[in-house]
Amino acid sequence: MKDMEGVLYQTNAPKGVDPDNIYFVQVDPKKCEACGNCEEVCGTGAIQAINDEGIHAVVNPAACMNCGQCLVNCPYGAIYEGVSYVDEIFEKIKDPNTVVVSMPAPAVRYGLGECFGYSTGTYVGGQMHAALRKLGFDLIYDNEWTADVTIMEEGTELIQRVKEQGKPDARPLPQFTSCCPGWVKFVETFYPDLLPNMSSCKSPISMLGPLSKTYGAHESHTPAKKMYTVSIMPCIAKKYEGMRPEMQDSGFRDIDATINTRELAYMIKKAGIDFRSLPSQKPDRELGESTGAATIFGCSGGVMEAALRLGYEVLSGEKLNDPYIKAVRTHEGVNEATVAIPNFGEVKVCVISGLANTIPVLEQIRRGESPYAFIEVMACPGGCVNGGGQPLDPEIRASYVRSMIARINKRYRMRSMA
């Protein structure tokens, strides 16, 4: 469906479409109850009341970072996704001439279990890989593999930037993380003058896509043109990232389709798979092994902690005996920390959870007053584990129902007293 300006509201498996002209999330005006909760959690003001009744809508896709926090926090289920590849993936799985590749993010394996009756945060990675094989995916790769690559690349870049300081052609500090697509789009849209601070590294999934169709194709003896890569994310904004026109370094589309945790759960249930009875399985080795540093990418502060582990050992020349740098772990807001590195000195870093919280820090950088060497930003509070594509929390809606009942009862009592 399109509006008068040709902007897409809903589309299945879009091809050759500018992702900036798609509403990846939008409000159903028939379900909106004008509570304003979506506007409160939006970090950019992209979602606003559009009439006197207080009905909300995403007013412009350019201002929307596609994080989906409005969707997961809507108590009435009034906000929907505008892009889905689920039907196409089912068709590709059936096609004997297509090799379908799964690429799940770290946070998916900690959210997927909720959809099958497990408690929040239960690790179901082995069952997830087993379910993907049972669905018919041919190659089971893992985005944790390239999360480790990201640390090596991004950590090395940070070290180089720190060492360059004082030279005429030095790249600016602080260096920004580049994993979160909502954050990257935010800087591109509102702070383009600070793009030189963004790490030159792609996100883990934007590395795994081309690696699947180059190294993965070679190792699995599969023609790259037959491969169909499926990014499985806790995030709606990753759909936007996968569609970016520059993402074709493999010579093909690096990422052919993107689904989120909720959609994967739907596919498993649609296929009649008994998830809870599945044995634990491992991903395919060539692009499936990883370390614990990759796993913590799903939490705010995780990228920072993993990068600092590398930076500490390279800059100090010493082994980091305790890998847990707990000072940078963040649930919400802005958290700064100073890490003392032997034989080098102190490095001041900052972890930001939620896009609205970045503004004071970014303005400080613009004024040339930032004390930080490295800044991690996650658009979603707490990081990817609370992403816009994760299972919906029924308690959010239940709490609104309870509050509405309380309001109604209060009004009734006041009228009775009158």
ZIVENFEN-V157346 format. One record per backbone hydrogen bond with DSSP energy under -0.5 kcal/mol. NH is the residue of the N-H (numbers start at 0). CO is the residue of the C=O. If there is no record, write none. Layout:
BEGIN
NH CO
NH CO
END
This chain:
BEGIN
2 6
5 2
7 20
8 0
9 0
10 81
12 83
18 16
20 17
21 18
22 7
23 21
25 79
27 77
28 26
30 27
31 27
39 35
40 36
41 37
47 45
47 56
49 54
50 54
53 50
56 47
58 45
58 56
59 45
62 59
63 59
71 67
72 68
73 70
74 72
76 73
79 25
81 23
83 10
88 84
89 85
90 86
91 87
92 88
93 89
94 90
95 93
97 94
98 225
99 97
100 227
101 138
102 229
103 140
104 231
107 104
108 104
108 105
109 106
110 106
110 107
111 107
113 110
114 111
115 112
116 113
117 112
120 109
121 118
123 108
127 123
128 124
129 125
130 126
131 127
132 128
133 129
134 130
135 131
135 132
136 131
137 99
138 99
140 101
140 138
141 286
142 103
144 141
145 141
146 142
147 143
148 144
149 145
150 146
151 147
152 148
153 149
154 150
155 151
156 152
157 153
158 154
159 155
160 156
161 157
162 158
163 159
164 160
164 161
166 163
169 166
174 372
175 196
176 374
180 178
183 179
184 180
185 181
186 182
187 183
188 184
189 185
190 185
190 186
193 190
194 191
196 193
197 194
198 175
206 202
206 203
207 203
208 204
210 206
211 207
212 208
213 210
215 210
216 211
217 213
218 214
219 215
220 217
221 216
225 222
226 222
226 223
227 98
229 100
230 228
230 256
231 102
232 230
232 258
238 235
239 235
240 236
241 237
242 238
242 239
243 239
243 240
246 243
247 245
249 251
250 247
250 251
253 246
255 228
255 253
256 228
258 230
260 232
261 388
263 259
264 260
265 261
266 262
267 263
268 264
269 265
270 266
271 268
272 267
274 272
276 273
277 274
280 125
283 139
286 283
287 284
288 284
293 290
294 290
295 291
296 293
297 294
298 295
299 381
301 298
304 300
305 301
306 302
307 303
308 304
309 305
310 306
311 307
312 308
313 309
314 310
315 311
316 312
320 318
322 320
324 322
325 323
327 324
328 325
329 299
332 352
334 350
336 348
338 346
339 337
340 338
340 344
341 339
343 340
344 340
346 338
348 336
349 373
350 334
351 375
352 332
353 351
353 377
354 378
356 353
357 354
358 355
360 356
361 357
362 358
363 359
364 360
365 361
366 362
367 364
368 363
372 347
373 347
374 174
375 349
377 351
382 379
384 297
385 382
386 383
387 66
388 233
389 233
389 386
393 391
395 392
396 392
397 393
398 394
399 395
400 396
401 397
402 398
403 399
404 400
405 401
406 402
407 403
408 404
409 405
410 406
411 407
412 408
413 409
414 410
415 411
416 412
417 413
END
